[in-house]
Amino acid sequence: MRKRRMVLLVLLFLLVAASGRAQEKGQAGISMGYPASIGFVWHLSDTFALRPDFAVSGSSTENSPSGSKSDNRAFAVGIGAIFYTGKWENLRAYVSPRFSYSRTTGSSSSSTTLSTGQSVSTAGSNAANGYSANGLVGGQYSLSGRFSVFAEVGFGFTRNKTTATNTISAFGTSSNRATSNSWGTRAGVGAIIYF
């Protein structure tokens, strides 16, 4: 057990001690971050890079006894510009404006039999479009020329426009539109693997 710990410590030391270098113009890589997103980093110069990213998710449920079903899908795309403002050995500081678009859709249906024997079915659908703008500051640490980690914090604003439609048999269809605005702090962490 002690030998294993020593090997892990030596490997960790070698990773940290590996000479990091500034990312060169034209260098590109894949970024993985939290909140969940997969992206691409492309250095247009030694002090400027672009970081587009995307995220997808989905879920579905089905309840046999009640006959209810639901289905939800979401995707988001974004792009950030990275302006490197300082460098201290393997650590680089940056500021990043970021813009993103997201769309979520959902549908649900159910069927119920009343005590009178009449069957009533309901169906609903909704769709939301979101637009977000963020201002971030962060740090990127190069563990080697091919691998970096980053962390960032900032502030953001999001606007969502939602449309919902509900249909109940024997009662008809109703629809609703809503717009919501939200703002607050943002934070994220991730890693970049360069080609």
BAKE-871055 format. One record per atom (N, C-alpha, C): residue number from 1; x, y, z. Coordinates in steps of 0.02 Angstrom, whole numbers. Layout:
N
SITE   num       px       py       pz
SITE   NUM        X        Y        Z
...
END
This chain:
195
SITE   num       px       py       pz
SITE     1       41      -60        0
SITE     1        0        0        0
SITE     1       43       63        0
SITE     2       95       63       41
SITE     2      140      121       45
SITE     2      177      130      -21
SITE     3      196       74      -52
SITE     3      232       78     -116
SITE     3      187      108     -170
SITE     4      124       89     -169
SITE     4       76      115     -217
SITE     4       68      191     -209
SITE     5       63      214     -147
SITE     5       57      286     -133
SITE     5      119      323     -158
SITE     6      177      294     -147
SITE     6      239      326     -168
SITE     6      241      333     -244
SITE     7      220      281     -280
SITE     7      219      283     -353
SITE     7      170      338     -376
SITE     8      111      341     -345
SITE     8       62      392     -363
SITE     8       88      463     -350
SITE     9      123      472     -294
SITE     9      151      537     -279
SITE     9      205      557     -329
SITE    10      246      509     -349
SITE    10      299      523     -399
SITE    10      267      541     -465
SITE    11      216      504     -486
SITE    11      182      520     -549
SITE    11      150      589     -547
SITE    12      118      605     -491
SITE    12       88      670     -484
SITE    12      140      726     -487
SITE    13      196      714     -454
SITE    13      251      764     -454
SITE    13      277      774     -525
SITE    14      285      719     -563
SITE    14      310      724     -631
SITE    14      261      762     -676
SITE    15      196      750     -665
SITE    15      146      787     -704
SITE    15      149      862     -690
SITE    16      153      879     -626
SITE    16      154      950     -608
SITE    16      220      982     -629
SITE    17      274      945     -624
SITE    17      339      973     -640
SITE    17      352      977     -715
SITE    18      311      942     -754
SITE    18      322      942     -826
SITE    18      318     1014     -852
SITE    19      363     1031     -896
SITE    19      366     1101     -919
SITE    19      307     1116     -963
SITE    20      265     1163     -940
SITE    20      208     1186     -980
SITE    20      232     1241    -1026
SITE    21      200     1248    -1082
SITE    21      217     1302    -1128
SITE    21      153     1338    -1148
SITE    22      161     1400    -1169
SITE    22      103     1437    -1192
SITE    22       76     1403    -1255
SITE    23       10     1402    -1261
SITE    23      -19     1372    -1320
SITE    23       -2     1415    -1380
SITE    24       21     1383    -1433
SITE    24       43     1419    -1492
SITE    24      -14     1431    -1540
SITE    25       -4     1481    -1584
SITE    25      -54     1497    -1635
SITE    25      -69     1434    -1676
SITE    26     -133     1421    -1687
SITE    26     -153     1364    -1727
SITE    26     -163     1301    -1687
SITE    27     -141     1300    -1624
SITE    27     -149     1239    -1584
SITE    27     -223     1230    -1566
SITE    28     -247     1169    -1568
SITE    28     -317     1155    -1555
SITE    28     -324     1096    -1508
SITE    29     -380     1092    -1475
SITE    29     -392     1037    -1429
SITE    29     -466     1028    -1413
SITE    30     -480      976    -1376
SITE    30     -548      961    -1354
SITE    30     -554      980    -1280
SITE    31     -608     1015    -1263
SITE    31     -618     1033    -1193
SITE    31     -679      996    -1166
SITE    32     -673      977    -1102
SITE    32     -728      944    -1067
SITE    32     -738      982    -1002
SITE    33     -800     1002     -987
SITE    33     -809     1044     -929
SITE    33     -873     1029     -891
SITE    34     -876     1060     -832
SITE    34     -936     1059     -791
SITE    34     -957     1131     -778
SITE    35    -1018     1152     -789
SITE    35    -1076     1111     -807
SITE    35    -1065     1073     -872
SITE    36    -1099     1015     -878
SITE    36    -1086      966     -930
SITE    36    -1085      996     -999
SITE    37    -1027      996    -1031
SITE    37    -1022     1019    -1099
SITE    37     -959      990    -1131
SITE    38     -961      984    -1196
SITE    38     -904      960    -1235
SITE    38     -888     1016    -1284
SITE    39     -825     1033    -1290
SITE    39     -808     1089    -1333
SITE    39     -744     1079    -1371
SITE    40     -725     1132    -1404
SITE    40     -666     1133    -1447
SITE    40     -630     1199    -1433
SITE    41     -565     1198    -1427
SITE    41     -525     1258    -1415
SITE    41     -477     1268    -1473
SITE    42     -477     1328    -1500
SITE    42     -433     1343    -1556
SITE    42     -397     1409    -1542
SITE    43     -330     1406    -1537
SITE    43     -290     1465    -1522
SITE    43     -274     1501    -1588
SITE    44     -303     1560    -1597
SITE    44     -290     1600    -1656
SITE    44     -226     1640    -1650
SITE    45     -204     1652    -1588
SITE    45     -140     1684    -1575
SITE    45     -117     1661    -1506
SITE    46      -61     1686    -1482
SITE    46      -36     1667    -1416
SITE    46      -78     1697    -1360
SITE    47     -118     1748    -1375
SITE    47     -158     1781    -1323
SITE    47     -233     1778    -1335
SITE    48     -255     1743    -1388
SITE    48     -326     1741    -1404
SITE    48     -346     1672    -1429
SITE    49     -403     1647    -1404
SITE    49     -429     1582    -1426
SITE    49     -505     1584    -1428
SITE    50     -534     1540    -1468
SITE    50     -606     1530    -1471
SITE    50     -623     1463    -1439
SITE    51     -679     1460    -1403
SITE    51     -700     1398    -1370
SITE    51     -774     1386    -1381
SITE    52     -794     1356    -1438
SITE    52     -864     1336    -1447
SITE    52     -878     1272    -1408
SITE    53     -940     1262    -1386
SITE    53     -957     1202    -1348
SITE    53    -1030     1184    -1359
SITE    54    -1049     1124    -1340
SITE    54    -1118     1101    -1345
SITE    54    -1134     1052    -1289
SITE    55    -1199     1044    -1276
SITE    55    -1222      995    -1227
SITE    55    -1290      969    -1250
SITE    56    -1302      905    -1240
SITE    56    -1366      874    -1257
SITE    56    -1390      830    -1199
SITE    57    -1455      823    -1192
SITE    57    -1482      779    -1140
SITE    57    -1553      760    -1160
SITE    58    -1578      707    -1129
SITE    58    -1646      684    -1143
SITE    58    -1669      635    -1090
SITE    59    -1734      629    -1084
SITE    59    -1763      581    -1036
SITE    59    -1833      562    -1060
SITE    60    -1855      502    -1040
SITE    60    -1923      481    -1055
SITE    60    -1947      434    -1000
SITE    61    -2011      438     -985
SITE    61    -2041      395     -934
SITE    61    -2107      368     -960
SITE    62    -2124      309     -936
SITE    62    -2188      279     -954
SITE    62    -2215      241     -894
SITE    63    -2277      255     -876
SITE    63    -2309      223     -819
SITE    63    -2366      181     -845
SITE    64    -2358      115     -843
SITE    64    -2407       69     -872
SITE    64    -2476       72     -839
SITE    65    -2480       70     -772
SITE    65    -2547       70     -742
SITE    65    -2588      132     -759
SITE    66    -2556      191     -758
SITE    66    -2594      252     -771
SITE    66    -2595      271     -845
SITE    67    -2553      239     -885
SITE    67    -2550      254     -955
SITE    67    -2519      321     -971
SITE    68    -2480      348     -925
SITE    68    -2449      413     -936
SITE    68    -2379      405     -967
SITE    69    -2362      452    -1009
SITE    69    -2297      452    -1042
SITE    69    -2270      523    -1043
SITE    70    -2205      529    -1041
SITE    70    -2174      595    -1049
SITE    70    -2107      587    -1084
SITE    71    -2089      638    -1120
SITE    71    -2027      637    -1159
SITE    71    -1998      707    -1158
SITE    72    -1934      714    -1143
SITE    72    -1901      779    -1139
SITE    72    -1834      777    -1175
SITE    73    -1818      831    -1209
SITE    73    -1754      837    -1246
SITE    73    -1727      907    -1235
SITE    74    -1661      913    -1234
SITE    74    -1629      978    -1226
SITE    74    -1562      979    -1262
SITE    75    -1545     1036    -1291
SITE    75    -1478     1045    -1318
SITE    75    -1459     1118    -1310
SITE    76    -1395     1129    -1307
SITE    76    -1368     1198    -1300
SITE    76    -1304     1203    -1340
SITE    77    -1293     1261    -1371
SITE    77    -1230     1276    -1405
SITE    77    -1207     1344    -1380
SITE    78    -1142     1352    -1376
SITE    78    -1115     1415    -1353
SITE    78    -1047     1428    -1383
SITE    79    -1025     1490    -1378
SITE    79     -958     1507    -1400
SITE    79     -929     1560    -1353
SITE    80     -867     1550    -1335
SITE    80     -833     1597    -1292
SITE    80     -768     1620    -1325
SITE    81     -751     1682    -1313
SITE    81     -686     1709    -1336
SITE    81     -641     1713    -1275
SITE    82     -580     1688    -1280
SITE    82     -534     1688    -1224
SITE    82     -478     1738    -1238
SITE    83     -471     1787    -1194
SITE    83     -417     1836    -1199
SITE    83     -369     1825    -1141
SITE    84     -310     1799    -1155
SITE    84     -261     1787    -1103
SITE    84     -230     1853    -1081
SITE    85     -230     1865    -1015
SITE    85     -208     1930     -989
SITE    85     -143     1927     -950
SITE    86     -121     1867     -932
SITE    86      -58     1862     -893
SITE    86      -34     1791     -890
SITE    87       31     1783     -875
SITE    87       60     1716     -872
SITE    87      112     1714     -816
SITE    88      107     1663     -773
SITE    88      154     1651     -719
SITE    88      173     1578     -721
SITE    89      232     1564     -748
SITE    89      255     1496     -760
SITE    89      203     1457     -800
SITE    90      171     1407     -771
SITE    90      123     1366     -808
SITE    90       51     1390     -803
SITE    91       40     1444     -765
SITE    91      -27     1470     -754
SITE    91      -40     1531     -798
SITE    92      -98     1531     -832
SITE    92     -117     1588     -874
SITE    92     -186     1612     -851
SITE    93     -192     1678     -843
SITE    93     -256     1708     -825
SITE    93     -291     1731     -889
SITE    94     -358     1731     -887
SITE    94     -395     1753     -946
SITE    94     -462     1784     -927
SITE    95     -490     1821     -973
SITE    95     -559     1845     -969
SITE    95     -595     1816    -1030
SITE    96     -660     1803    -1022
SITE    96     -697     1770    -1075
SITE    96     -770     1792    -1078
SITE    97     -789     1829    -1129
SITE    97     -861     1839    -1141
SITE    97     -888     1776    -1175
SITE    98     -948     1755    -1156
SITE    98     -976     1693    -1184
SITE    98    -1050     1703    -1199
SITE    99    -1072     1677    -1256
SITE    99    -1142     1681    -1276
SITE    99    -1166     1610    -1292
SITE   100    -1229     1596    -1276
SITE   100    -1255     1528    -1288
SITE   100    -1329     1530    -1305
SITE   101    -1351     1477    -1338
SITE   101    -1422     1467    -1355
SITE   101    -1442     1397    -1333
SITE   102    -1501     1390    -1304
SITE   102    -1524     1325    -1283
SITE   102    -1597     1315    -1304
SITE   103    -1615     1253    -1315
SITE   103    -1685     1237    -1332
SITE   103    -1704     1173    -1295
SITE   104    -1760     1176    -1262
SITE   104    -1787     1117    -1228
SITE   104    -1858     1104    -1254
SITE   105    -1875     1042    -1263
SITE   105    -1942     1023    -1285
SITE   105    -1966      966    -1241
SITE   106    -2030      963    -1231
SITE   106    -2059      909    -1191
SITE   106    -2130      894    -1212
SITE   107    -2150      832    -1201
SITE   107    -2219      813    -1215
SITE   107    -2241      763    -1163
SITE   108    -2306      762    -1150
SITE   108    -2334      715    -1101
SITE   108    -2404      696    -1122
SITE   109    -2426      638    -1100
SITE   109    -2494      615    -1114
SITE   109    -2516      567    -1060
SITE   110    -2581      566    -1048
SITE   110    -2609      519     -998
SITE   110    -2682      507    -1015
SITE   111    -2708      453     -987
SITE   111    -2778      435     -998
SITE   111    -2808      412     -932
SITE   112    -2868      437     -917
SITE   112    -2901      420     -854
SITE   112    -2974      402     -868
SITE   113    -3000      352     -832
SITE   113    -3071      334     -838
SITE   113    -3108      359     -776
SITE   114    -3157      401     -787
SITE   114    -3196      429     -732
SITE   114    -3245      378     -704
SITE   115    -3273      394     -646
SITE   115    -3321      348     -614
SITE   115    -3383      338     -657
SITE   116    -3396      385     -701
SITE   116    -3454      379     -746
SITE   116    -3440      332     -804
SITE   117    -3377      310     -809
SITE   117    -3358      266     -864
SITE   117    -3330      303     -924
SITE   118    -3331      370     -921
SITE   118    -3304      410     -976
SITE   118    -3228      412     -972
SITE   119    -3197      405    -1029
SITE   119    -3124      407    -1033
SITE   119    -3102      478    -1051
SITE   120    -3055      505    -1012
SITE   120    -3028      572    -1024
SITE   120    -2953      567    -1037
SITE   121    -2932      594    -1092
SITE   121    -2860      594    -1108
SITE   121    -2833      664    -1108
SITE   122    -2772      671    -1087
SITE   122    -2739      736    -1087
SITE   122    -2673      730    -1125
SITE   123    -2654      784    -1157
SITE   123    -2590      787    -1192
SITE   123    -2562      857    -1186
SITE   124    -2498      861    -1177
SITE   124    -2466      926    -1170
SITE   124    -2399      928    -1204
SITE   125    -2379      986    -1225
SITE   125    -2313      995    -1254
SITE   125    -2287     1064    -1236
SITE   126    -2222     1070    -1232
SITE   126    -2192     1135    -1217
SITE   126    -2125     1141    -1252
SITE   127    -2106     1202    -1266
SITE   127    -2042     1216    -1298
SITE   127    -2015     1281    -1269
SITE   128    -1951     1283    -1255
SITE   128    -1920     1343    -1227
SITE   128    -1856     1358    -1264
SITE   129    -1847     1421    -1281
SITE   129    -1785     1445    -1312
SITE   129    -1751     1491    -1262
SITE   130    -1687     1478    -1249
SITE   130    -1650     1519    -1202
SITE   130    -1590     1552    -1233
SITE   131    -1578     1614    -1214
SITE   131    -1520     1652    -1238
SITE   131    -1481     1677    -1177
SITE   132    -1416     1666    -1178
SITE   132    -1377     1681    -1119
SITE   132    -1313     1719    -1137
SITE   133    -1294     1767    -1095
SITE   133    -1231     1804    -1103
SITE   133    -1195     1803    -1036
SITE   134    -1131     1786    -1037
SITE   134    -1092     1781     -976
SITE   134    -1026     1818     -983
SITE   135    -1001     1844     -928
SITE   135     -934     1872     -924
SITE   135     -895     1833     -872
SITE   136     -839     1803     -892
SITE   136     -802     1758     -848
SITE   136     -729     1779     -841
SITE   137     -700     1764     -783
SITE   137     -628     1769     -774
SITE   137     -604     1701     -750
SITE   138     -545     1681     -771
SITE   138     -523     1614     -753
SITE   138     -448     1606     -757
SITE   139     -427     1546     -741
SITE   139     -357     1527     -744
SITE   139     -350     1459     -778
SITE   140     -299     1453     -819
SITE   140     -284     1390     -854
SITE   140     -214     1368     -835
SITE   141     -208     1307     -810
SITE   141     -143     1281     -787
SITE   141     -122     1224     -832
SITE   142      -63     1230     -862
SITE   142      -37     1179     -908
SITE   142        3     1127     -868
SITE   143      -24     1066     -865
SITE   143       13     1011     -833
SITE   143       66      984     -881
SITE   144       54      991     -946
SITE   144      103      974     -998
SITE   144       84     1013    -1060
SITE   145      121     1005    -1113
SITE   145      104     1040    -1175
SITE   145       40     1015    -1207
SITE   146       16      956    -1185
SITE   146      -43      926    -1215
SITE   146     -104      924    -1168
SITE   147      -96      944    -1106
SITE   147     -151      938    -1058
SITE   147     -153      998    -1011
SITE   148     -211     1030    -1007
SITE   148     -221     1088     -962
SITE   148     -286     1080     -925
SITE   149     -290     1111     -866
SITE   149     -352     1115     -829
SITE   149     -369     1189     -820
SITE   150     -434     1203     -811
SITE   150     -454     1273     -802
SITE   150     -511     1278     -753
SITE   151     -517     1337     -724
SITE   151     -573     1353     -680
SITE   151     -592     1425     -693
SITE   152     -657     1440     -690
SITE   152     -680     1507     -705
SITE   152     -742     1525     -665
SITE   153     -750     1590     -652
SITE   153     -808     1616     -617
SITE   153     -830     1679     -653
SITE   154     -893     1699     -643
SITE   154     -916     1760     -674
SITE   154     -989     1773     -660
SITE   155    -1019     1812     -704
SITE   155    -1087     1835     -696
SITE   155    -1123     1827     -762
SITE   156    -1188     1808     -760
SITE   156    -1224     1797     -822
SITE   156    -1296     1818     -820
SITE   157    -1325     1825     -879
SITE   157    -1395     1843     -888
SITE   157    -1426     1795     -938
SITE   158    -1487     1770     -924
SITE   158    -1521     1723     -968
SITE   158    -1593     1744     -979
SITE   159    -1616     1740    -1041
SITE   159    -1687     1753    -1057
SITE   159    -1716     1690    -1088
SITE   160    -1772     1667    -1062
SITE   160    -1806     1608    -1089
SITE   160    -1876     1627    -1114
SITE   161    -1893     1601    -1173
SITE   161    -1960     1610    -1200
SITE   161    -1992     1541    -1207
SITE   162    -2048     1531    -1173
SITE   162    -2079     1465    -1169
SITE   162    -2149     1467    -1199
SITE   163    -2166     1415    -1236
SITE   163    -2233     1405    -1262
SITE   163    -2258     1337    -1239
SITE   164    -2316     1335    -1209
SITE   164    -2345     1272    -1184
SITE   164    -2416     1263    -1212
SITE   165    -2432     1202    -1232
SITE   165    -2499     1185    -1258
SITE   165    -2526     1125    -1220
SITE   166    -2587     1130    -1198
SITE   166    -2620     1075    -1162
SITE   166    -2687     1059    -1194
SITE   167    -2700      995    -1205
SITE   167    -2763      972    -1235
SITE   167    -2796      922    -1188
SITE   168    -2857      935    -1170
SITE   168    -2896      888    -1129
SITE   168    -2959      870    -1169
SITE   169    -2968      805    -1182
SITE   169    -3025      783    -1221
SITE   169    -3090      807    -1187
SITE   170    -3136      829    -1227
SITE   170    -3200      854    -1205
SITE   170    -3197      926    -1179
SITE   171    -3136      953    -1170
SITE   171    -3130     1022    -1147
SITE   171    -3093     1067    -1197
SITE   172    -3055     1038    -1242
SITE   172    -3020     1078    -1292
SITE   172    -2947     1090    -1276
SITE   173    -2918     1138    -1311
SITE   173    -2847     1152    -1308
SITE   173    -2834     1222    -1281
SITE   174    -2785     1229    -1239
SITE   174    -2764     1295    -1214
SITE   174    -2689     1302    -1225
SITE   175    -2666     1363    -1236
SITE   175    -2595     1375    -1245
SITE   175    -2574     1435    -1204
SITE   176    -2510     1437    -1188
SITE   176    -2483     1490    -1146
SITE   176    -2413     1507    -1168
SITE   177    -2397     1571    -1169
SITE   177    -2329     1593    -1186
SITE   177    -2303     1634    -1127
SITE   178    -2239     1623    -1112
SITE   178    -2209     1659    -1056
SITE   178    -2137     1677    -1072
SITE   179    -2115     1732    -1044
SITE   179    -2045     1754    -1050
SITE   179    -2017     1763     -980
SITE   180    -1959     1735     -967
SITE   180    -1928     1743     -901
SITE   180    -1856     1765     -909
SITE   181    -1834     1805     -862
SITE   181    -1765     1829     -860
SITE   181    -1733     1807     -794
SITE   182    -1671     1787     -798
SITE   182    -1635     1769     -736
SITE   182    -1563     1793     -742
SITE   183    -1533     1806     -685
SITE   183    -1463     1827     -683
SITE   183    -1431     1799     -620
SITE   184    -1365     1795     -620
SITE   184    -1330     1770     -561
SITE   184    -1259     1751     -576
SITE   185    -1227     1724     -527
SITE   185    -1157     1704     -534
SITE   185    -1152     1640     -574
SITE   186    -1095     1630     -605
SITE   186    -1081     1570     -644
SITE   186    -1013     1543     -623
SITE   187    -1003     1479     -629
SITE   187     -939     1447     -614
SITE   187     -931     1385     -655
SITE   188     -870     1367     -672
SITE   188     -858     1307     -710
SITE   188     -786     1283     -702
SITE   189     -776     1219     -713
SITE   189     -709     1189     -713
SITE   189     -705     1141     -772
SITE   190     -644     1126     -793
SITE   190     -638     1080     -849
SITE   190     -566     1064     -866
SITE   191     -558     1027     -919
SITE   191     -491     1007     -942
SITE   191     -489     1013    -1018
SITE   192     -429     1022    -1044
SITE   192     -418     1028    -1116
SITE   192     -364      979    -1137
SITE   193     -378      939    -1187
SITE   193     -328      893    -1216
SITE   193     -311      921    -1285
SITE   194     -247      940    -1294
SITE   194     -226      969    -1358
SITE   194     -202      915    -1405
SITE   195     -214      926    -1470
SITE   195     -193      877    -1521
SITE   195     -117      880    -1531
END
